[in-house]
Amino acid sequence: MAQANDKYLQIISDIKKGDLKPVYLLMGDESYYIDSITDTIIENALDDSERDFNQTILYGLDAEISSLINTAKRYPMMSSRQLVVLKEAQMFDDIDDIILYVEHYQPSTVFVINYKGGVLKNKKLIAAIEKIGAVYEFKKLYENQIPKFITDYLQNYSLKIEPKAVAMLSDYIGNDLSRIAGELDKLRIVIGDSKEITAHLVEDNIGISKDYNNFEFLAALVRKDVYKVNKIINYFESNPKNNSIIPTIRMMFNFFSNLLLMYYAPDKSDAGLLKELNLKTTFQLKEYNTAKNNYNVFKCVDIIALLREYDAKSKGVGVSTSTTDASLLRELSYKIMH
């Protein structure tokens, strides 16, 4: 769904250019895109002097269909358009009746419908909106799509970010795009005149421990540094709320899957491996070369099988309810390194 972010960027670009549709239906499980597009429409549809008389924001739980239609039907005052936004439309009992407006819409009105947490089921209403306006569905991004979201977000501000910093943010925050955007905005403020966000900047400002995080854990595991691995697991155990095993296993799985690809890559030059593993710098290859020295291809296959097994266990399959993330990670790490 890297395409979802590309689609989002194109929508934002069109809105900023003044290409506004009469009706927008923004729906899906990813509220970040819905909120961001809505905010961009609000910022660009009207001038500040026009908002008092021509901007109406309603909420699904409180809105009434008759008032909504009457508002959307009226003519703008001292402006070429008016803006009507229905937020939390999934809570609007009479949402199907919006078709009464859509089939006889007011061309000078921009009407935005925010439907979060799923998709609108009324296919007739969707078809009617598509005929005159735009319908966009936004699904949650997968974890492996988060790095592109981060780099795209910063690129919009002409900023770069170190690969390690991307990995740390992705691992620490997961696929909560609203939170990621908030943390990136914080980093944009503290970065000063620099044009690149570094891993040190992330460590100092996002609350990620410099020595005890998944990135350092994986590095220790790759080196078979038993002492460091167990030291980090002990830290995770003392801070369980901030150190779920699920993102740790996900990071390990991605790494060892890539390592397996490395063994069978047709072009084993640095350039060939960067392309095969979808990496950006030769610095990232260092960890893989170290892992290749410590884990042969047969062990790599066994590790991937172990990670699948312990992913299931981390979700409660085949273990007692008293089993902790730390105990599973300690057991898994031992099996990987021995």
C-alpha positions in Angstrom: 0.0 0.0 0.0 2.8 2.3 -0.7 0.4 3.3 -3.5 -2.0 4.6 -0.8 0.5 7.2 0.3 1.2 8.1 -3.3 -2.6 8.5 -3.9 -2.8 10.6 -0.7 0.0 12.9 -1.9 -1.7 13.4 -5.2 -5.0 14.3 -3.6 -3.2 16.9 -1.4 -1.5 18.3 -4.4 -4.7 18.7 -6.3 -6.5 20.4 -3.4 -3.7 22.9 -3.0 -3.9 23.7 -6.7 -7.6 24.6 -6.2 -9.0 21.4 -7.8 -11.9 20.8 -5.4 -14.7 18.3 -5.9 -18.4 19.1 -5.0 -18.5 16.0 -2.8 -15.8 14.0 -1.0 -16.3 10.6 0.7 -13.2 9.8 2.8 -13.5 6.4 4.4 -11.5 3.5 5.8 -9.5 2.3 8.8 -6.6 4.8 8.5 -7.9 8.0 10.1 -4.6 9.9 9.5 -5.3 10.3 5.8 -8.9 11.2 6.3 -8.1 13.9 8.8 -5.2 15.2 6.9 -7.1 15.6 3.6 -10.0 17.2 5.5 -7.7 19.7 7.1 -6.1 20.5 3.8 -9.6 21.1 2.2 -10.5 23.4 5.2 -7.2 25.3 4.8 -7.6 25.8 1.0 -11.3 26.0 0.2 -11.9 29.4 1.7 -10.0 32.5 2.6 -9.9 33.5 6.3 -12.3 36.3 5.6 -14.9 33.9 4.1 -15.0 31.3 6.8 -17.4 32.9 9.3 -20.4 32.8 6.8 -19.3 29.9 4.5 -17.8 27.1 6.6 -19.9 24.6 8.6 -18.6 21.6 10.5 -21.0 19.0 11.7 -20.6 15.8 13.7 -22.5 12.6 12.9 -23.7 11.9 16.4 -25.5 15.4 16.6 -26.3 16.1 12.9 -29.9 16.0 11.5 -30.4 15.2 7.9 -32.8 18.0 7.1 -30.4 20.6 8.6 -27.5 19.1 6.8 -29.2 19.2 3.4 -30.5 22.7 3.9 -27.0 23.9 4.9 -25.4 22.2 1.9 -28.0 23.6 -0.5 -27.7 27.2 0.5 -25.7 29.7 -1.6 -22.4 31.1 -0.3 -22.2 34.7 1.1 -19.6 37.0 -0.4 -17.7 34.0 -1.7 -17.6 31.8 -4.7 -18.1 28.7 -2.6 -19.1 27.3 0.8 -17.7 24.4 2.7 -19.7 21.8 4.7 -17.9 19.0 6.6 -19.6 16.0 8.2 -17.1 14.5 10.6 -17.6 11.0 12.3 -20.1 10.2 9.6 -20.1 6.5 10.7 -22.1 7.8 13.7 -24.8 9.5 11.5 -28.0 7.4 11.6 -29.4 9.0 8.4 -26.3 8.6 6.3 -28.2 6.8 3.5 -30.4 9.8 3.1 -27.4 11.9 2.0 -28.2 10.6 -1.5 -31.1 13.1 -1.5 -28.5 15.9 -1.5 -25.9 14.2 -3.8 -28.5 13.6 -6.6 -29.4 17.3 -6.5 -26.2 18.9 -5.2 -25.3 22.5 -5.0 -22.3 23.2 -7.4 -21.0 26.0 -5.2 -20.8 23.8 -2.1 -17.8 21.6 -1.2 -19.2 18.8 0.9 -16.8 16.5 2.8 -17.9 13.2 4.4 -15.6 11.6 6.9 -16.4 7.9 7.5 -13.9 6.3 9.9 -13.3 2.7 11.0 -14.6 1.0 8.0 -16.3 1.5 4.7 -19.7 2.8 3.7 -22.0 -0.1 2.7 -24.5 1.8 0.6 -23.3 1.1 -2.9 -26.0 3.4 -4.5 -24.8 6.4 -2.4 -21.1 5.6 -3.3 -21.9 5.4 -7.0 -23.8 8.7 -6.8 -20.9 10.4 -5.1 -18.4 9.0 -7.6 -20.5 10.4 -10.4 -20.0 14.0 -9.3 -17.2 13.9 -6.8 -14.5 11.6 -5.3 -14.6 8.5 -3.1 -11.3 7.5 -1.4 -10.8 4.5 0.9 -7.7 4.4 3.1 -6.6 1.1 4.7 -4.0 0.7 7.5 -0.5 0.6 6.1 1.5 -2.6 6.7 4.6 -2.3 8.9 6.9 -2.7 5.9 5.3 0.3 4.2 6.0 2.7 7.2 9.6 3.5 6.2 8.3 5.0 2.8 5.7 7.0 4.7 8.4 8.4 6.9 10.7 9.4 4.1 7.8 10.8 1.9 6.6 12.8 4.9 10.0 14.4 5.4 10.7 14.8 1.8 7.7 17.1 1.6 9.7 19.4 3.9 13.0 18.9 1.9 14.4 16.8 4.8 16.3 13.6 4.8 16.5 10.9 7.5 19.2 8.3 8.2 18.2 4.6 7.5 18.8 3.7 11.2 16.5 6.6 12.3 13.8 5.3 10.0 14.2 1.8 11.4 14.0 3.0 15.0 10.9 5.1 14.4 9.2 2.3 12.5 10.0 -0.2 15.2 9.1 2.0 18.1 5.9 3.5 16.9 4.5 0.8 14.5 1.9 1.8 11.9 0.2 4.6 13.9 0.5 7.2 11.2 -0.9 10.1 13.3 1.6 9.4 16.1 4.5 9.1 13.5 3.5 12.4 11.9 3.4 14.0 15.3 6.9 12.7 16.3 8.3 13.8 12.9 6.8 17.3 13.4 8.6 17.4 16.8 11.9 16.4 15.1 11.4 19.1 12.4 11.3 21.7 15.1 14.4 20.6 17.0 16.5 19.8 13.9 17.5 23.5 13.5 19.3 24.3 10.3 20.3 20.7 9.6 18.6 18.9 6.7 18.9 15.4 8.0 17.3 13.6 10.9 19.8 11.3 12.6 19.5 8.3 14.8 21.0 10.3 17.7 18.3 13.0 17.2 15.6 10.3 17.4 17.1 8.8 20.6 17.4 12.2 22.3 13.8 13.4 21.4 11.4 10.5 21.0 12.1 8.6 24.2 13.8 5.6 22.7 16.5 4.2 24.9 19.9 4.6 23.2 21.2 1.2 24.3 18.0 -0.8 24.9 15.9 -1.0 21.8 15.0 -3.5 19.2 17.6 -2.1 16.8 20.4 -2.8 19.3 18.8 -6.1 20.3 18.9 -7.3 16.7 22.5 -6.1 16.3 23.5 -8.1 19.4 21.7 -11.1 18.2 23.5 -10.9 14.8 26.8 -10.8 16.6 25.8 -13.6 19.0 26.5 -11.3 21.9 24.8 -13.4 24.5 25.5 -11.0 27.3 24.1 -7.9 25.5 21.1 -9.9 24.2 20.1 -10.9 27.8 20.9 -7.5 29.2 18.4 -5.9 26.7 15.8 -8.6 27.3 16.1 -7.8 31.1 15.5 -4.2 30.3 12.4 -5.1 28.1 11.2 -7.2 31.0 11.4 -4.3 33.4 9.5 -2.0 30.9 6.9 -4.4 29.4 4.4 -1.7 28.4 6.9 -0.1 26.0 8.5 -3.3 24.7 6.0 -5.7 23.2 7.6 -8.8 21.7 5.4 -8.5 18.5 7.4 -5.7 16.8 10.6 -7.4 18.0 9.7 -10.6 16.2 8.6 -8.7 13.2 11.9 -6.9 12.9 13.8 -10.2 13.3 11.7 -11.9 10.7 12.2 -9.1 8.2 16.0 -9.3 8.8 16.4 -13.0 8.5 14.1 -13.2 5.5 16.4 -10.7 3.8 19.4 -12.7 4.9 18.0 -15.8 3.2 17.5 -13.7 0.0 21.2 -12.6 0.3 22.3 -16.3 0.1 20.5 -16.8 -3.2 21.0 -13.4 -4.7 22.3 -13.7 -8.3 24.5 -10.6 -8.0 26.4 -10.6 -4.7 28.2 -7.3 -5.3 27.3 -4.5 -2.9 25.2 -2.8 -5.7 23.4 -6.1 -6.4 22.7 -6.9 -2.8 21.4 -3.3 -2.1 18.9 -3.8 -5.0 18.0 -7.4 -4.0 17.4 -6.5 -0.3 15.8 -3.1 -1.0 18.4 -1.3 1.1 19.7 2.3 0.6 23.2 2.3 1.9 26.2 -0.1 2.2 26.2 0.7 5.9 23.0 -1.4 6.2 24.8 -4.3 4.4 27.4 -4.6 7.3 24.8 -6.2 9.6 23.9 -8.7 6.9 27.5 -9.6 6.3 28.1 -10.2 10.0 25.0 -12.3 10.2 26.1 -14.3 7.1 29.3 -15.2 9.0 27.4 -16.3 12.1 24.3 -18.0 10.6 24.6 -20.3 7.6 21.7 -20.8 5.2 20.4 -23.9 6.9 20.3 -22.1 10.3 18.7 -19.1 8.6 15.8 -21.4 7.4 15.5 -22.8 11.0 15.4 -19.3 12.4 12.6 -18.2 10.1 10.6 -21.3 11.2 11.3 -20.4 14.9 10.1 -16.9 14.4 6.8 -18.1 12.9 6.4 -20.4 15.9 7.1 -17.7 18.4 5.0 -15.2 16.6 2.0 -17.6 17.2 3.1 -18.1 20.9 3.3 -14.3 21.4 -0.4 -14.2 20.4 -1.3 -16.9 23.0 -1.2 -20.0 20.8 0.0 -23.0 22.7 1.3 -21.2 25.8 -0.2 -20.5 29.3 -1.7 -17.2 30.1 1.1 -16.5 32.6 3.8 -16.6 29.9 5.5 -13.3 29.5 7.0 -11.6 26.4 10.4 -11.6 28.1 10.4 -15.3 28.8 9.4 -16.1 25.2 12.1 -13.7 23.8 14.7 -15.2 26.1 13.8 -18.7 24.9 13.7 -17.7 21.3 17.0 -15.9 21.4 18.7 -18.9 23.0 17.4 -21.2 20.2 18.6 -18.8 17.6 22.1 -18.3 18.9 22.7 -22.0 19.7 
